Amino acid sequence: GTRTRVLSDPPAAGVARCLVRINKPSTTMGGHHHANPEAEPRRDQDLQSLADAKVPLAFRDTCGHLLVPLNKCRRTSWWSPNQCGHERHTYEECLYNSYLQR
């Protein structure tokens, strides 16, 4: 992120204040992102548990293990759009991390 600092000693005469931008590298992912260890893609999937949860073959990728609790939450909440936010965010973050690893 960037920060703005006000210098008390202006470089030019007649200028009351001088704003200087300081570029500071971010220590977290994506600028305003915190690393989520749950959202790590896994290559060793339990294919039997994905089959038991009736996850379609197209979604049995490195993030399929996160789709099982997400779909379970979706079914119990009748696909309410304001429910299952954490599970959905974790699944989408896993897909993004999987994309970055390619």
N, C-alpha and C positions, 0 to 999 in steps of 0.2 A: 504494500500500500504506500501511499504518499502522505506526507505530513507537511503542514505549512508552519513556518516559524517566522515570527516578527523580529527583525533586527532592531535593536535600540540605537545603533549607530548607523545612520543612513550614509550610503556611499556618495551621494551628491547633495550639494547645498540646496536648501529650499524644499527638500522632500521630508515630510514628517515621519513617515514610516516606510519601510521597504519589506515586501513579502518575498520570501525565498522558498522555493519548492525543494524539498529534500526527498529524493527517491530512495526508499528503504526497501530492500527485498523482503518479501513476505516469508514467514516461517511456516505457514500452513499451506495445504494444497489449494490451488485455485484462488488464492487471494483471501477469500472470506470463508474458506472451507476448513473443516477439521477432519483429520483422518479418522475413518470409521473402520476398525478392524473386522467388523462383521461383514463388510462389503468387499472382502477380498475374493476374487475369482478362484475357484477350486477345480483342479483337473480330475481329482479322484471323487467322482460322484457315485452315490449309492443308487444305481440304476433301478434296483428293485423297489426302493421307496418312492422314486419318481414315477414308476409304473403303477404302484399302488395308489398314489395320489392322483393318477390319471392326468399327469402333465403331458401335453402333446409332444411328439418327437421333435418338432421344430424348436421347442423351448428347453430341451434337455442339454443345455450347454454348460459352460463353467459357472453360471449363476442359477442353475436350475434348483439348487438346494435352497435358495431364498424364495423361489416361487411357490414352494409347498406351503409355508406359513402365510404368505401373502394371499394365496387363493383360499386358504382356510378362513382367514379373516374376512375376505370378500364375501364368501358364502354365508358366514354367520351374521354379517351386517347387511345382507341383501344388496350388495354392491353400492352401498352408500358412499357418495363422493367425498364426504368429510370424515370418513373412518379409514383406518389402516394406513395412515400417513407415514408412520415410521417404517413400516414394512415396505411400502411402495418406494420410499426414498432410498432405503438400503438396497433394494433390488435394482433400481435405476442407477445408483452409484456403482454397484458391482458391474453393471453393463458398461458404464463409462470406463471403469478401471480395466475391464477386459479389453475394451477398444484401445486404450492407451498401451496395453501390453503387446498388441499385435504389431 
